[in-house]
Amino acid sequence: ANANANANANAAAADARVKGAAFFVASAMLQRKLASSVSTMDVFAAFAVMCREYVERTRAFKEAVPSGVPAPRITRADARRVHLSNKVDAVLTSPPYPAVYDYLRSRDPPV
């Protein structure tokens, strides 16, 4: 029973990650559409192109991280209430703005 509960929890977590990535890709696709002068779009083809670009840039970013770099610790909380006990190298607080800012195209140089 415990193994089944773990499998269900893992599946739910994977499903949430897929939904988040799909939302990010769809938002970037919408932002590009709004910024372009093209009046029509094959939505499925555009989504597939954006997915491939997202996967490729994620892979390239992962490969660019030197070996031995510790995994990040991600805390989702109100920054005013987070108490850290260890040294911190970076704090990112800016939320993503889907469909407003094209994160995939704005990186210079591209990752």
N, CA, C and O atoms as a printed pandas DataFrame, in Angstrom:
     atom_number atom_name residue_name chain_id  residue_number  x_coord  y_coord  z_coord
0              1         N          ALA        A               1    0.826   -1.196    0.000
1              2        CA          ALA        A               1    0.000    0.000    0.000
2              3         C          ALA        A               1    0.866    1.253    0.000
3              4         O          ALA        A               1    0.554    2.236   -0.674
4              5         N          ASN        A               2    1.962    1.209    0.766
5              6        CA          ASN        A               2    2.859    2.365    0.847
6              7         C          ASN        A               2    3.512    2.657   -0.501
7              8         O          ASN        A               2    3.648    3.815   -0.895
8              9         N          ALA        A               3    3.918    1.592   -1.210
9             10        CA          ALA        A               3    4.528    1.770   -2.529
10            11         C          ALA        A               3    3.532    2.373   -3.507
11            12         O          ALA        A               3    3.894    3.205   -4.339
12            13         N          ASN        A               4    2.274    1.951   -3.404
13            14        CA          ASN        A               4    1.235    2.487   -4.274
14            15         C          ASN        A               4    0.984    3.966   -3.988
15            16         O          ASN        A               4    0.786    4.755   -4.912
16            17         N          ALA        A               5    0.993    4.340   -2.718
17            18        CA          ALA        A               5    0.808    5.745   -2.342
18            19         C          ALA        A               5    1.973    6.590   -2.852
19            20         O          ALA        A               5    1.767    7.708   -3.324
20            21         N          ASN        A               6    3.196    6.063   -2.761
21            22        CA          ASN        A               6    4.366    6.780   -3.277
22            23         C          ASN        A               6    4.285    6.942   -4.786
23            24         O          ASN        A               6    4.611    8.003   -5.318
24            25         N          ALA        A               7    3.850    5.893   -5.478
25            26        CA          ALA        A               7    3.709    5.963   -6.935
26            27         C          ALA        A               7    2.672    7.009   -7.319
27            28         O          ALA        A               7    2.876    7.767   -8.266
28            29         N          ASN        A               8    1.564    7.053   -6.590
29            30        CA          ASN        A               8    0.528    8.056   -6.868
30            31         C          ASN        A               8    1.047    9.467   -6.611
31            32         O          ASN        A               8    0.768   10.380   -7.388
32            33         N          ALA        A               9    1.794    9.653   -5.537
33            34        CA          ALA        A               9    2.359   10.971   -5.224
34            35         C          ALA        A               9    3.361   11.388   -6.292
35            36         O          ALA        A               9    3.378   12.546   -6.709
36            37         N          ASN        A              10    4.199   10.448   -6.739
37            38        CA          ASN        A              10    5.166   10.757   -7.796
38            39         C          ASN        A              10    4.464   11.113   -9.103
39            40         O          ASN        A              10    4.879   12.038   -9.801
40            41         N          ALA        A              11    3.409   10.386   -9.432
41            42        CA          ALA        A              11    2.651   10.673  -10.650
42            43         C          ALA        A              11    1.998   12.048  -10.568
43            44         O          ALA        A              11    1.991   12.792  -11.549
44            45         N          ALA        A              12    1.457   12.385   -9.420
45            46        CA          ALA        A              12    0.829   13.699   -9.242
46            47         C          ALA        A              12    1.860   14.814   -9.361
47            48         O          ALA        A              12    1.584   15.851   -9.964
48            49         N          ALA        A              13    3.042   14.609   -8.792
49            50        CA          ALA        A              13    4.109   15.621   -8.892
50            51         C          ALA        A              13    4.559   15.780  -10.336
51            52         O          ALA        A              13    4.766   16.899  -10.805
52            53         N          ALA        A              14    4.710   14.664  -11.041
53            54        CA          ALA        A              14    5.113   14.724  -12.450
54            55         C          ALA        A              14    4.042   15.434  -13.272
55            56         O          ALA        A              14    4.359   16.234  -14.152
56            57         N          ASP        A              15    2.774   15.142  -12.986
57            58        CA          ASP        A              15    1.674   15.783  -13.694
58            59         C          ASP        A              15    1.696   17.292  -13.468
59            60         O          ASP        A              15    1.469   18.057  -14.405
60            61         N          ALA        A              16    1.961   17.724  -12.254
61            62        CA          ALA        A              16    2.032   19.159  -11.947
62            63         C          ALA        A              16    3.186   19.817  -12.689
63            64         O          ALA        A              16    3.046   20.939  -13.174
64            65         N          ARG        A              17    4.336   19.128  -12.787
65            66        CA          ARG        A              17    5.483   19.685  -13.520
66            67         C          ARG        A              17    5.169   19.813  -15.007
67            68         O          ARG        A              17    5.528   20.809  -15.636
68            69         N          VAL        A              18    4.503   18.812  -15.567
69            70        CA          VAL        A              18    4.134   18.860  -16.985
70            71         C          VAL        A              18    3.157   20.003  -17.229
71            72         O          VAL        A              18    3.302   20.746  -18.200
72            73         N          LYS        A              19    2.172   20.148  -16.365
73            74        CA          LYS        A              19    1.211   21.248  -16.513
74            75         C          LYS        A              19    1.906   22.603  -16.418
75            76         O          LYS        A              19    1.594   23.518  -17.180
76            77         N          GLY        A              20    2.840   22.731  -15.492
77            78        CA          GLY        A              20    3.576   23.993  -15.357
78            79         C          GLY        A              20    4.406   24.304  -16.590
79            80         O          GLY        A              20    4.423   25.442  -17.058
80            81         N          ALA        A              21    5.091   23.306  -17.115
81            82        CA          ALA        A              21    5.900   23.511  -18.317
82            83         C          ALA        A              21    5.011   23.841  -19.511
83            84         O          ALA        A              21    5.344   24.721  -20.305
84            85         N          ALA        A              22    3.886   23.148  -19.646
85            86        CA          ALA        A              22    2.971   23.422  -20.754
86            87         C          ALA        A              22    2.405   24.832  -20.652
87            88         O          ALA        A              22    2.266   25.517  -21.665
88            89         N          PHE        A              23    2.078   25.272  -19.445
89            90        CA          PHE        A              23    1.581   26.633  -19.261
90            91         C          PHE        A              23    2.647   27.652  -19.646
91            92         O          PHE        A              23    2.350   28.649  -20.304
92            93         N          PHE        A              24    3.899   27.401  -19.232
93            94        CA          PHE        A              24    4.994   28.301  -19.578
94            95         C          PHE        A              24    5.152   28.396  -21.092
95            96         O          PHE        A              24    5.268   29.493  -21.640
96            97         N          VAL        A              25    5.157   27.249  -21.767
97            98        CA          VAL        A              25    5.325   27.224  -23.221
98            99         C          VAL        A              25    4.156   27.919  -23.904
99           100         O          VAL        A              25    4.363   28.711  -24.824
100          101         N          ALA        A              26    2.934   27.638  -23.472
101          102        CA          ALA        A              26    1.765   28.281  -24.072
102          103         C          ALA        A              26    1.792   29.790  -23.852
103          104         O          ALA        A              26    1.406   30.551  -24.739
104          105         N          SER        A              27    2.242   30.224  -22.689
105          106        CA          SER        A              27    2.333   31.659  -22.400
106          107         C          SER        A              27    3.362   32.328  -23.292
107          108         O          SER        A              27    3.113   33.410  -23.824
108          109         N          ALA        A              28    4.524   31.690  -23.463
109          110        CA          ALA        A              28    5.553   32.246  -24.345
110          111         C          ALA        A              28    5.059   32.284  -25.783
111          112         O          ALA        A              28    5.330   33.240  -26.511
112          113         N          MET        A              29    4.339   31.252  -26.193
113          114        CA          MET        A              29    3.788   31.214  -27.545
114          115         C          MET        A              29    2.792   32.354  -27.743
115          116         O          MET        A              29    2.812   33.020  -28.778
116          117         N          LEU        A              30    1.935   32.579  -26.775
117          118        CA          LEU        A              30    0.976   33.671  -26.854
118          119         C          LEU        A              30    1.689   35.020  -26.916
119          120         O          LEU        A              30    1.296   35.895  -27.687
120          121         N          GLN        A              31    2.719   35.187  -26.119
121          122        CA          GLN        A              31    3.464   36.449  -26.121
122          123         C          GLN        A              31    4.077   36.698  -27.493
123          124         O          GLN        A              31    4.021   37.818  -28.000
124          125         N          ARG        A              32    4.659   35.676  -28.097
125          126        CA          ARG        A              32    5.238   35.835  -29.432
126          127         C          ARG        A              32    4.167   36.161  -30.458
127          128         O          ARG        A              32    4.388   36.984  -31.347
128          129         N          LYS        A              33    3.018   35.529  -30.343
129          130        CA          LYS        A              33    1.920   35.805  -31.276
130          131         C          LYS        A              33    1.480   37.247  -31.146
131          132         O          LYS        A              33    1.265   37.919  -32.155
132          133         N          LEU        A              34    1.343   37.734  -29.934
133          134        CA          LEU        A              34    0.921   39.122  -29.724
134          135         C          LEU        A              34    1.949   40.115  -30.245
135          136         O          LEU        A              34    1.592   41.215  -30.668
136          137         N          ALA        A              35    3.222   39.736  -30.217
137          138        CA          ALA        A              35    4.288   40.633  -30.672
138          139         C          ALA        A              35    4.511   40.561  -32.183
139          140         O          ALA        A              35    5.229   41.394  -32.735
140          141         N          SER        A              36    3.921   39.596  -32.848
141          142        CA          SER        A              36    4.166   39.434  -34.287
142          143         C          SER        A              36    3.064   40.079  -35.099
143          144         O          SER        A              36    1.995   40.415  -34.589
144          145         N          SER        A              37    3.358   40.242  -36.380
145          146        CA          SER        A              37    2.361   40.805  -37.287
146          147         C          SER        A              37    1.604   39.715  -38.043
147          148         O          SER        A              37    0.776   40.017  -38.902
148          149         N          VAL        A              38    1.881   38.469  -37.734
149          150        CA          VAL        A              38    1.210   37.352  -38.386
150          151         C          VAL        A              38   -0.224   37.285  -37.881
151          152         O          VAL        A              38   -0.467   37.315  -36.675
152          153         N          SER        A              39   -1.168   37.196  -38.805
153          154        CA          SER        A              39   -2.574   37.219  -38.399
154          155         C          SER        A              39   -3.132   35.836  -38.082
155          156         O          SER        A              39   -4.101   35.719  -37.331
156          157         N          THR        A              40   -2.540   34.796  -38.640
157          158        CA          THR        A              40   -3.018   33.447  -38.349
158          159         C          THR        A              40   -1.859   32.601  -37.853
159          160         O          THR        A              40   -0.692   32.915  -38.091
160          161         N          MET        A              41   -2.197   31.528  -37.162
161          162        CA          MET        A              41   -1.151   30.676  -36.600
162          163         C          MET        A              41   -1.680   29.254  -36.501
163          164         O          MET        A              41   -2.820   29.039  -36.090
164          165         N          ASP        A              42   -0.856   28.285  -36.875
165          166        CA          ASP        A              42   -1.165   26.884  -36.621
166          167         C          ASP        A              42   -0.766   26.640  -35.166
167          168         O          ASP        A              42    0.414   26.458  -34.866
168          169         N          VAL        A              43   -1.735   26.637  -34.279
169          170        CA          VAL        A              43   -1.482   26.584  -32.848
170          171         C          VAL        A              43   -0.708   25.336  -32.450
171          172         O          VAL        A              43    0.212   25.412  -31.636
172          173         N          PHE        A              44   -1.067   24.198  -33.010
173          174        CA          PHE        A              44   -0.400   22.955  -32.637
174          175         C          PHE        A              44    1.054   22.936  -33.098
175          176         O          PHE        A              44    1.935   22.493  -32.361
176          177         N          ALA        A              45    1.306   23.417  -34.319
177          178        CA          ALA        A              45    2.683   23.474  -34.817
178          179         C          ALA        A              45    3.502   24.467  -33.999
179          180         O          ALA        A              45    4.650   24.189  -33.655
180          181         N          ALA        A              46    2.923   25.616  -33.688
181          182        CA          ALA        A              46    3.635   26.621  -32.893
182          183         C          ALA        A              46    3.934   26.090  -31.499
183          184         O          ALA        A              46    5.015   26.335  -30.964
184          185         N          PHE        A              47    2.991   25.368  -30.905
185          186        CA          PHE        A              47    3.214   24.799  -29.580
186          187         C          PHE        A              47    4.341   23.774  -29.627
187          188         O          PHE        A              47    5.182   23.742  -28.729
188          189         N          ALA        A              48    4.369   22.939  -30.657
189          190        CA          ALA        A              48    5.435   21.941  -30.801
190          191         C          ALA        A              48    6.791   22.609  -30.947
191          192         O          ALA        A              48    7.768   22.154  -30.353
192          193         N          VAL        A              49    6.870   23.684  -31.729
193          194        CA          VAL        A              49    8.131   24.418  -31.892
194          195         C          VAL        A              49    8.583   24.993  -30.559
195          196         O          VAL        A              49    9.758   24.893  -30.207
196          197         N          MET        A              50    7.658   25.595  -29.815
197          198        CA          MET        A              50    8.003   26.181  -28.522
198          199         C          MET        A              50    8.444   25.107  -27.533
199          200         O          MET        A              50    9.372   25.329  -26.755
200          201         N          CYS        A              51    7.798   23.959  -27.554
201          202        CA          CYS        A              51    8.194   22.861  -26.660
202          203         C          CYS        A              51    9.613   22.408  -26.968
203          204         O          CYS        A              51   10.414   22.211  -26.054
204          205         N          ARG        A              52    9.930   22.241  -28.247
205          206        CA          ARG        A              52   11.287   21.829  -28.625
206          207         C          ARG        A              52   12.308   22.878  -28.184
207          208         O          ARG        A              52   13.374   22.531  -27.675
208          209         N          GLU        A              53   11.987   24.158  -28.377
209          210        CA          GLU        A              53   12.902   25.228  -27.969
210          211         C          GLU        A              53   13.092   25.220  -26.452
211          212         O          GLU        A              53   14.215   25.361  -25.966
212          213         N          TYR        A              54   12.022   25.061  -25.720
213          214        CA          TYR        A              54   12.085   25.023  -24.253
214          215         C          TYR        A              54   12.955   23.858  -23.781
215          216         O          TYR        A              54   13.809   24.031  -22.911
216          217         N          VAL        A              55   12.741   22.686  -24.347
217          218        CA          VAL        A              55   13.522   21.503  -23.972
218          219         C          VAL        A              55   14.995   21.702  -24.322
219          220         O          VAL        A              55   15.867   21.379  -23.516
220          221         N          GLU        A              56   15.281   22.228  -25.507
221          222        CA          GLU        A              56   16.672   22.431  -25.930
222          223         C          GLU        A              56   17.382   23.447  -25.038
223          224         O          GLU        A              56   18.532   23.235  -24.652
224          225         N          ARG        A              57   16.719   24.525  -24.717
225          226        CA          ARG        A              57   17.351   25.536  -23.866
226          227         C          ARG        A              57   17.540   25.022  -22.435
227          228         O          ARG        A              57   18.533   25.351  -21.787
228          229         N          THR        A              58   16.611   24.234  -21.947
229          230        CA          THR        A              58   16.762   23.642  -20.626
230          231         C          THR        A              58   17.938   22.672  -20.610
231          232         O          THR        A              58   18.728   22.661  -19.666
232          233         N          ARG        A              59   18.051   21.854  -21.664
233          234        CA          ARG        A              59   19.170   20.919  -21.771
234          235         C          ARG        A              59   20.490   21.670  -21.838
235          236         O          ARG        A              59   21.444   21.302  -21.153
236          237         N          ALA        A              60   20.561   22.718  -22.653
237          238        CA          ALA        A              60   21.792   23.501  -22.786
238          239         C          ALA        A              60   22.169   24.157  -21.460
239          240         O          ALA        A              60   23.347   24.213  -21.106
240          241         N          PHE        A              61   21.187   24.646  -20.738
241          242        CA          PHE        A              61   21.459   25.257  -19.439
242          243         C          PHE        A              61   22.022   24.222  -18.476
243          244         O          PHE        A              61   23.000   24.487  -17.776
244          245         N          LYS        A              62   21.408   23.046  -18.440
245          246        CA          LYS        A              62   21.873   21.985  -17.551
246          247         C          LYS        A              62   23.306   21.592  -17.883
247          248         O          LYS        A              62   24.108   21.366  -16.977
248          249         N          GLU        A              63   23.641   21.508  -19.168
249          250        CA          GLU        A              63   24.999   21.157  -19.583
250          251         C          GLU        A              63   26.008   22.254  -19.258
251          252         O          GLU        A              63   27.192   21.971  -19.081
252          253         N          ALA        A              64   25.551   23.504  -19.177
253          254        CA          ALA        A              64   26.453   24.623  -18.902
254          255         C          ALA        A              64   26.832   24.719  -17.423
255          256         O          ALA        A              64   27.810   25.383  -17.080
256          257         N          VAL        A              65   26.078   24.073  -16.558
257          258        CA          VAL        A              65   26.369   24.115  -15.121
258          259         C          VAL        A              65   27.579   23.211  -14.854
259          260         O          VAL        A              65   27.540   22.022  -15.170
260          261         N          PRO        A              66   28.644   23.758  -14.280
261          262        CA          PRO        A              66   29.840   22.943  -14.007
262          263         C          PRO        A              66   29.542   21.792  -13.048
263          264         O          PRO        A              66   28.668   21.894  -12.187
264          265         N          SER        A              67   30.278   20.702  -13.212
265          266        CA          SER        A              67   30.084   19.573  -12.302
266          267         C          SER        A              67   30.512   19.997  -10.900
267          268         O          SER        A              67   31.408   20.826  -10.740
268          269         N          GLY        A              68   29.882   19.437   -9.915
269          270        CA          GLY        A              68   30.198   19.761   -8.533
270          271         C          GLY        A              68   29.381   20.907   -7.967
271          272         O          GLY        A              68   29.432   21.164   -6.765
272          273         N          VAL        A              69   28.630   21.599   -8.809
273          274        CA          VAL        A              69   27.783   22.678   -8.309
274          275         C          VAL        A              69   26.615   22.041   -7.556
275          276         O          VAL        A              69   25.912   21.192   -8.103
276          277         N          PRO        A              70   26.409   22.445   -6.311
277          278        CA          PRO        A              70   25.323   21.824   -5.542
278          279         C          PRO        A              70   23.958   22.162   -6.143
279          280         O          PRO        A              70   23.771   23.204   -6.770
280          281         N          ALA        A              71   23.037   21.267   -5.934
281          282        CA          ALA        A              71   21.667   21.494   -6.406
282          283         C          ALA        A              71   21.078   22.695   -5.670
283          284         O          ALA        A              71   21.402   22.935   -4.507
284          285         N          PRO        A              72   20.225   23.438   -6.341
285          286        CA          PRO        A              72   19.613   24.580   -5.660
286          287         C          PRO        A              72   18.608   24.128   -4.610
287          288         O          PRO        A              72   18.012   23.056   -4.710
288          289         N          ARG        A              73   18.443   24.958   -3.623
289          290        CA          ARG        A              73   17.380   24.736   -2.630
290          291         C          ARG        A              73   16.315   25.779   -2.927
291          292         O          ARG        A              73   16.575   26.980   -2.856
292          293         N          ILE        A              74   15.157   25.335   -3.248
293          294        CA          ILE        A              74   14.078   26.240   -3.631
294          295         C          ILE        A              74   13.059   26.291   -2.502
295          296         O          ILE        A              74   12.542   25.267   -2.057
296          297         N          THR        A              75   12.783   27.513   -2.052
297          298        CA          THR        A              75   11.800   27.722   -1.000
298          299         C          THR        A              75   10.706   28.613   -1.552
299          300         O          THR        A              75   10.967   29.742   -1.967
300          301         N          ARG        A              76    9.493   28.115   -1.557
301          302        CA          ARG        A              76    8.356   28.923   -2.001
302          303         C          ARG        A              76    7.650   29.425   -0.756
303          304         O          ARG        A              76    6.961   28.676   -0.064
304          305         N          ALA        A              77    7.837   30.704   -0.488
305          306        CA          ALA        A              77    7.250   31.273    0.723
306          307         C          ALA        A              77    7.278   32.790    0.635
307          308         O          ALA        A              77    7.863   33.363   -0.285
308          309         N          ASP        A              78    6.656   33.413    1.574
309          310        CA          ASP        A              78    6.696   34.861    1.705
310          311         C          ASP        A              78    8.115   35.228    2.161
311          312         O          ASP        A              78    8.529   34.833    3.251
312          313         N          ALA        A              79    8.848   35.963    1.357
313          314        CA          ALA        A              79   10.244   36.287    1.652
314          315         C          ALA        A              79   10.392   37.033    2.982
315          316         O          ALA        A              79   11.456   36.987    3.600
316          317         N          ARG        A              80    9.368   37.698    3.412
317          318        CA          ARG        A              80    9.426   38.420    4.686
318          319         C          ARG        A              80    9.409   37.476    5.877
319          320         O          ARG        A              80    9.730   37.878    6.996
320          321         N          ARG        A              81    9.035   36.223    5.643
321          322        CA          ARG        A              81    8.895   35.275    6.736
322          323         C          ARG        A              81    9.874   34.104    6.652
323          324         O          ARG        A              81    9.805   33.179    7.462
324          325         N          VAL        A              82   10.772   34.138    5.690
325          326        CA          VAL        A              82   11.742   33.049    5.525
326          327         C          VAL        A              82   12.968   33.340    6.381
327          328         O          VAL        A              82   13.541   34.427    6.313
328          329         N          HIS        A              83   13.357   32.372    7.175
329          330        CA          HIS        A              83   14.550   32.494    8.003
330          331         C          HIS        A              83   15.550   31.434    7.541
331          332         O          HIS        A              83   15.283   30.237    7.642
332          333         N          LEU        A              84   16.688   31.876    7.042
333          334        CA          LEU        A              84   17.699   30.968    6.519
334          335         C          LEU        A              84   18.809   30.784    7.539
335          336         O          LEU        A              84   19.284   31.750    8.135
336          337         N          SER        A              85   19.217   29.546    7.735
337          338        CA          SER        A              85   20.254   29.268    8.719
338          339         C          SER        A              85   21.638   29.150    8.093
339          340         O          SER        A              85   22.646   29.164    8.800
340          341         N          ASN        A              86   21.690   29.034    6.776
341          342        CA          ASN        A              86   22.973   28.869    6.089
342          343         C          ASN        A              86   23.291   30.086    5.235
343          344         O          ASN        A              86   22.444   30.950    5.007
344          345         N          LYS        A              87   24.537   30.132    4.769
345          346        CA          LYS        A              87   24.955   31.178    3.837
346          347         C          LYS        A              87   24.135   31.042    2.554
347          348         O          LYS        A              87   23.842   29.932    2.110
348          349         N          VAL        A              88   23.776   32.164    1.974
349          350        CA          VAL        A              88   22.970   32.180    0.756
350          351         C          VAL        A              88   23.787   32.826   -0.355
351          352         O          VAL        A              88   24.354   33.904   -0.174
352          353         N          ASP        A              89   23.843   32.155   -1.514
353          354        CA          ASP        A              89   24.568   32.701   -2.658
354          355         C          ASP        A              89   23.691   33.579   -3.535
355          356         O          ASP        A              89   24.188   34.507   -4.174
356          357         N          ALA        A              90   22.406   33.304   -3.575
357          358        CA          ALA        A              90   21.505   34.086   -4.418
358          359         C          ALA        A              90   20.083   33.955   -3.897
359          360         O          ALA        A              90   19.693   32.933   -3.333
360          361         N          VAL        A              91   19.325   35.020   -4.104
361          362        CA          VAL        A              91   17.910   35.010   -3.799
362          363         C          VAL        A              91   17.197   35.592   -5.004
363          364         O          VAL        A              91   17.479   36.716   -5.420
364          365         N          LEU        A              92   16.277   34.828   -5.562
365          366        CA          LEU        A              92   15.481   35.288   -6.693
366          367         C          LEU        A              92   14.064   35.507   -6.210
367          368         O          LEU        A              92   13.436   34.598   -5.669
368          369         N          THR        A              93   13.564   36.708   -6.406
369          370        CA          THR        A              93   12.228   36.999   -5.912
370          371         C          THR        A              93   11.281   37.465   -7.003
371          372         O          THR        A              93   10.086   37.617   -6.749
372          373         N          SER        A              94   11.773   37.692   -8.193
373          374        CA          SER        A              94   10.919   38.191   -9.256
374          375         C          SER        A              94   10.043   37.073   -9.797
375          376         O          SER        A              94   10.560   36.042  -10.227
376          377         N          PRO        A              95    8.743   37.253   -9.785
377          378        CA          PRO        A              95    7.885   36.198  -10.319
378          379         C          PRO        A              95    7.935   36.191  -11.850
379          380         O          PRO        A              95    8.244   37.210  -12.466
380          381         N          PRO        A              96    7.636   35.059  -12.451
381          382        CA          PRO        A              96    7.538   35.038  -13.910
382          383         C          PRO        A              96    6.279   35.773  -14.353
383          384         O          PRO        A              96    5.287   35.822  -13.625
384          385         N          TYR        A              97    6.328   36.330  -15.522
385          386        CA          TYR        A              97    5.188   37.043  -16.077
386          387         C          TYR        A              97    4.793   36.385  -17.392
387          388         O          TYR        A              97    5.124   36.902  -18.459
388          389         N          PRO        A              98    4.083   35.240  -17.338
389          390        CA          PRO        A              98    3.697   34.546  -18.563
390          391         C          PRO        A              98    2.853   35.436  -19.464
391          392         O          PRO        A              98    2.022   36.217  -19.000
392          393         N          ALA        A              99    3.086   35.298  -20.752
393          394        CA          ALA        A              99    2.357   36.016  -21.795
394          395         C          ALA        A              99    2.643   37.513  -21.804
395          396         O          ALA        A              99    1.998   38.255  -22.544
396          397         N          VAL        A             100    3.591   37.969  -21.002
397          398        CA          VAL        A             100    3.967   39.369  -20.998
398          399         C          VAL        A             100    5.414   39.522  -21.444
399          400         O          VAL        A             100    5.754   40.473  -22.148
400          401         N          TYR        A             101    6.256   38.596  -21.041
401          402        CA          TYR        A             101    7.689   38.696  -21.279
402          403         C          TYR        A             101    8.172   37.378  -21.874
403          404         O          TYR        A             101    7.927   36.320  -21.296
404          405         N          ASP        A             102    8.844   37.421  -23.001
405          406        CA          ASP        A             102    9.313   36.201  -23.665
406          407         C          ASP        A             102   10.672   35.819  -23.103
407          408         O          ASP        A             102   11.703   36.290  -23.583
408          409         N          TYR        A             103   10.675   34.978  -22.101
409          410        CA          TYR        A             103   11.909   34.580  -21.434
410          411         C          TYR        A             103   12.837   33.797  -22.352
411          412         O          TYR        A             103   14.057   33.901  -22.230
412          413         N          LEU        A             104   12.278   33.018  -23.265
413          414        CA          LEU        A             104   13.115   32.193  -24.134
414          415         C          LEU        A             104   13.902   33.030  -25.139
415          416         O          LEU        A             104   15.051   32.702  -25.436
416          417         N          ARG        A             105   13.318   34.090  -25.665
417          418        CA          ARG        A             105   14.003   34.905  -26.676
418          419         C          ARG        A             105   14.834   36.049  -26.100
419          420         O          ARG        A             105   15.725   36.559  -26.779
420          421         N          SER        A             106   14.567   36.451  -24.889
421          422        CA          SER        A             106   15.205   37.647  -24.363
422          423         C          SER        A             106   16.589   37.396  -23.782
423          424         O          SER        A             106   17.298   38.356  -23.480
424          425         N          ARG        A             107   16.993   36.169  -23.618
425          426        CA          ARG        A             107   18.301   35.841  -23.038
426          427         C          ARG        A             107   19.393   36.152  -24.041
427          428         O          ARG        A             107   19.335   35.685  -25.179
428          429         N          ASP        A             108   20.391   36.934  -23.643
429          430        CA          ASP        A             108   21.509   37.256  -24.524
430          431         C          ASP        A             108   22.799   37.066  -23.772
431          432         O          ASP        A             108   23.030   37.820  -22.827
432          433         N          PRO        A             109   23.653   36.139  -24.100
433          434        CA          PRO        A             109   23.468   35.184  -25.204
434          435         C          PRO        A             109   22.492   34.107  -24.813
435          436         O          PRO        A             109   22.304   33.830  -23.628
436          437         N          PRO        A             110   21.863   33.491  -25.811
437          438        CA          PRO        A             110   20.871   32.452  -25.495
438          439         C          PRO        A             110   21.495   31.304  -24.735
439          440         O          PRO        A             110   22.643   30.931  -24.978
440          441         N          VAL        A             111   20.737   30.752  -23.821
441          442        CA          VAL        A             111   21.174   29.584  -23.060
442          443         C          VAL        A             111   20.669   28.345  -23.744
443          444         O          VAL        A             111   20.919   27.235  -23.275
